[in-house]
Amino acid sequence: MQKPIITFEAISKSYGTGEATAYALRGIDLSIEHGEFVAIMGPSGSGKSTAMNIIGCLDTPSEGTYLFEGVNVTTLDRDQRALLRRNYIGFIFQGFNLLGKTSAVENVELPLLYRGVDASTRRIKALSALKSVGLEHVAHHTPGELSGGQQQRVAIARAIVTDPLILVADEPTGNLDTAKSIEVMELLQSFNRDKGITIIMVTHEDDMASYAQRTIRFRDGLIDKVQA
């Protein structure tokens, strides 16, 4: 039987010491299976963003064990976590995080550049990723020449160009209107369905969470409710 792709065992995250200690997460147990599309919800300060940062190897827990594909991430050093992040995880952010003076195709190439992929292969893969989000015709446009929805689709192409095992999406529709939000969610759903990419998405919007197979709600550093 295949192991979960993500496992939290009694994960806690605290800040400060003694009486000043504040807990962002309080002994969380969590499993996410290969190919799942999971929405993570909760009010500000609930711990959802901390959980996402740990999943994405952008932060480390204070206590507990984090397993990625059965590998104990909590025993890895900073460089090893960076390698895991670079090779297996794609990120999508609310603010797009595109380089403003760089073309769409060059933005998409960036993760491959960090991997040391040669220029011609980078260009082929980046154009293919742009085609998969319906934007091959704007490959040489800069972000300022694109709509918000197009910028987010470029960001999605950048996230998938490395063929990641998981996509970590932090409020991917937060800056978009309803029509563009639906476009983005249908894209994510198609990558989950057709490519088998595991998607873990933070959102405040119930209608966006409805695209996921499972919703995990956080409150006060704990998992409050899980809805299938």
Wavefront OBJ file of the C-alpha trace (Angstrom):
o trace
v 0.000 0.000 0.000
v 1.383 3.408 -1.021
v 2.365 5.713 1.819
v 0.733 9.153 2.075
v 2.702 11.855 0.296
v 2.395 14.149 3.357
v 2.262 13.007 6.982
v 2.294 15.180 10.112
v 2.840 13.326 13.375
v 2.200 15.494 16.454
v 3.485 18.626 14.684
v 3.750 21.736 16.851
v 5.135 25.177 16.052
v 5.846 27.625 18.840
v 7.442 31.025 19.145
v 9.081 32.483 22.229
v 9.929 30.770 25.508
v 8.481 30.347 28.982
v 5.343 32.336 29.725
v 5.780 34.207 26.429
v 5.443 31.013 24.352
v 2.830 31.262 21.596
v 1.692 28.200 19.638
v 0.826 28.416 15.947
v 0.257 24.630 15.773
v -0.524 22.318 18.689
v 0.314 18.664 18.048
v -1.266 18.269 14.598
v -1.728 14.831 13.008
v -2.445 14.974 9.288
v -2.144 12.745 6.206
v -2.550 13.732 2.561
v -2.617 11.005 -0.066
v -1.023 10.960 -3.513
v -3.272 12.677 -6.042
v -5.526 14.394 -3.510
v -6.819 17.935 -3.950
v -7.097 19.378 -0.442
v -8.349 22.805 0.627
v -7.086 24.236 3.914
v -9.287 26.854 5.576
v -9.516 28.745 8.823
v -9.575 32.261 10.284
v -6.458 34.409 10.605
v -4.167 32.982 13.276
v -5.672 29.493 12.998
v -2.384 27.848 11.976
v -3.236 27.092 8.353
v -0.440 29.225 6.886
v 2.097 27.755 9.302
v 1.026 24.252 8.275
v 1.405 25.194 4.600
v 4.858 26.666 5.187
v 5.975 23.450 6.876
v 4.525 21.334 4.043
v 6.396 23.502 1.535
v 9.677 23.245 3.493
v 9.651 27.006 4.021
v 9.511 26.509 7.804
v 10.293 23.763 10.282
v 8.227 22.470 13.212
v 9.273 22.954 16.822
v 8.161 19.431 17.699
v 6.876 16.348 15.906
v 7.690 14.578 12.653
v 7.008 15.630 9.063
v 7.249 12.862 6.454
v 7.336 13.612 2.715
v 7.033 10.433 0.659
v 8.153 8.572 3.789
v 11.294 10.725 4.188
v 11.670 12.407 7.572
v 11.955 16.065 6.571
v 12.540 17.119 10.168
v 15.982 15.485 10.058
v 17.079 17.334 6.896
v 19.333 20.387 6.968
v 18.521 23.657 5.196
v 20.254 22.702 1.937
v 18.517 19.315 1.826
v 15.125 20.952 2.408
v 15.893 23.417 -0.393
v 16.622 20.504 -2.737
v 13.376 18.778 -1.785
v 11.490 22.026 -2.378
v 13.186 22.625 -5.740
v 12.695 19.097 -7.059
v 9.276 18.067 -5.803
v 7.152 21.113 -4.886
v 5.581 23.839 -7.014
v 4.303 27.071 -5.460
v 1.452 29.363 -6.490
v 0.974 32.631 -4.583
v -1.860 35.144 -4.288
v 0.397 37.948 -5.565
v 1.696 35.991 -8.607
v 5.380 36.811 -7.744
v 6.408 37.282 -11.375
v 9.472 39.301 -12.394
v 8.047 42.505 -13.849
v 10.571 43.195 -16.602
v 10.887 39.562 -17.663
v 8.749 37.882 -20.328
v 6.185 35.244 -19.465
v 8.286 32.439 -20.929
v 11.390 33.609 -19.055
v 9.408 33.721 -15.808
v 8.281 30.145 -16.407
v 11.869 29.082 -17.144
v 13.174 30.252 -13.762
v 12.718 27.000 -11.780
v 14.506 25.120 -14.570
v 17.338 27.666 -14.528
v 17.817 26.992 -10.804
v 18.015 23.281 -11.632
v 20.778 23.880 -14.186
v 18.696 22.825 -17.198
v 20.220 23.957 -20.523
v 18.705 26.946 -22.341
v 17.097 25.113 -25.261
v 15.435 22.521 -23.025
v 14.248 25.276 -20.677
v 12.590 27.108 -23.535
v 10.861 24.001 -24.894
v 9.504 23.006 -21.476
v 8.445 26.556 -20.592
v 6.541 26.997 -23.861
v 4.865 23.645 -23.292
v 3.825 24.713 -19.782
v 2.433 27.995 -21.128
v 0.493 26.060 -23.764
v -1.007 23.866 -21.037
v -2.502 26.995 -19.410
v -3.600 28.456 -22.776
v -1.031 31.254 -22.927
v 1.518 30.269 -25.563
v 0.420 33.344 -27.580
v 1.649 35.750 -24.858
v 4.971 34.001 -24.209
v 6.998 37.140 -24.917
v 4.754 39.601 -23.076
v 5.828 41.011 -19.714
v 3.492 40.728 -16.694
v 2.492 44.397 -17.094
v 1.009 43.523 -20.475
v -1.149 40.739 -19.027
v -4.395 40.699 -17.051
v -4.451 39.454 -13.469
v -5.934 36.141 -14.584
v -3.247 35.733 -17.235
v -0.519 36.540 -14.705
v -1.831 33.853 -12.364
v -1.889 31.346 -15.224
v 1.742 32.210 -15.992
v 2.477 31.597 -12.309
v 0.737 28.212 -12.555
v 2.816 27.349 -15.634
v 5.949 28.260 -13.657
v 4.810 26.010 -10.810
v 4.178 22.966 -13.031
v 7.133 23.308 -15.441
v 9.288 21.072 -13.209
v 6.622 18.306 -13.049
v 6.296 18.584 -9.248
v 4.708 15.932 -7.063
v 2.698 18.558 -5.200
v 1.443 22.086 -5.782
v 1.183 24.357 -2.767
v -1.289 27.130 -3.615
v -1.659 30.048 -1.181
v -4.895 31.950 -1.889
v -4.419 31.488 -5.671
v -7.657 33.348 -6.489
v -7.375 36.038 -3.815
v -6.609 38.839 -6.303
v -8.996 37.718 -9.044
v -12.622 38.357 -9.939
v -15.119 35.499 -9.964
v -14.754 34.606 -13.660
v -10.937 34.522 -13.524
v -11.064 32.610 -10.226
v -13.170 29.902 -11.837
v -10.686 29.690 -14.751
v -7.803 29.188 -12.324
v -9.660 26.620 -10.232
v -10.654 24.614 -13.317
v -7.006 24.626 -14.407
v -5.853 23.360 -11.026
v -8.576 20.729 -11.030
v -7.462 19.540 -14.490
v -3.819 19.210 -13.416
v -4.938 17.235 -10.390
v -7.212 14.980 -12.471
v -5.101 14.548 -15.618
v -1.545 14.694 -14.280
v -2.169 13.274 -10.810
v -0.499 16.265 -9.114
v -1.339 16.516 -5.428
v -2.715 19.998 -4.705
v -2.825 21.628 -1.283
v -4.562 24.999 -1.350
v -5.188 27.635 1.308
v -8.354 29.632 0.669
v -10.858 31.772 2.547
v -13.567 31.145 -0.034
v -15.997 28.245 0.329
v -16.852 28.271 -3.385
v -13.164 27.842 -4.266
v -12.754 25.113 -1.643
v -15.619 23.227 -3.287
v -13.246 22.317 -6.141
v -11.187 20.234 -3.697
v -11.946 16.654 -2.718
v -11.461 17.374 0.980
v -11.474 20.488 3.166
v -9.432 20.706 6.369
v -10.446 23.534 8.697
v -8.012 24.901 11.270
v -8.814 26.809 14.438
v -6.488 27.894 17.268
v -3.587 25.755 16.016
v -5.688 22.587 15.808
v -7.615 20.776 13.096
v -11.199 21.745 13.828
v -13.048 19.825 11.110
v -12.413 17.669 8.036
v -15.052 17.625 5.298
v -15.063 15.274 2.319
l 1 2 3 4 5 6 7 8 9 10 11 12 13 14 15 16 17 18 19 20 21 22 23 24 25 26 27 28 29 30 31 32 33 34 35 36 37 38 39 40 41 42 43 44 45 46 47 48 49 50 51 52 53 54 55 56 57 58 59 60 61 62 63 64 65 66 67 68 69 70 71 72 73 74 75 76 77 78 79 80 81 82 83 84 85 86 87 88 89 90 91 92 93 94 95 96 97 98 99 100 101 102 103 104 105 106 107 108 109 110 111 112 113 114 115 116 117 118 119 120 121 122 123 124 125 126 127 128 129 130 131 132 133 134 135 136 137 138 139 140 141 142 143 144 145 146 147 148 149 150 151 152 153 154 155 156 157 158 159 160 161 162 163 164 165 166 167 168 169 170 171 172 173 174 175 176 177 178 179 180 181 182 183 184 185 186 187 188 189 190 191 192 193 194 195 196 197 198 199 200 201 202 203 204 205 206 207 208 209 210 211 212 213 214 215 216 217 218 219 220 221 222 223 224 225 226 227 228
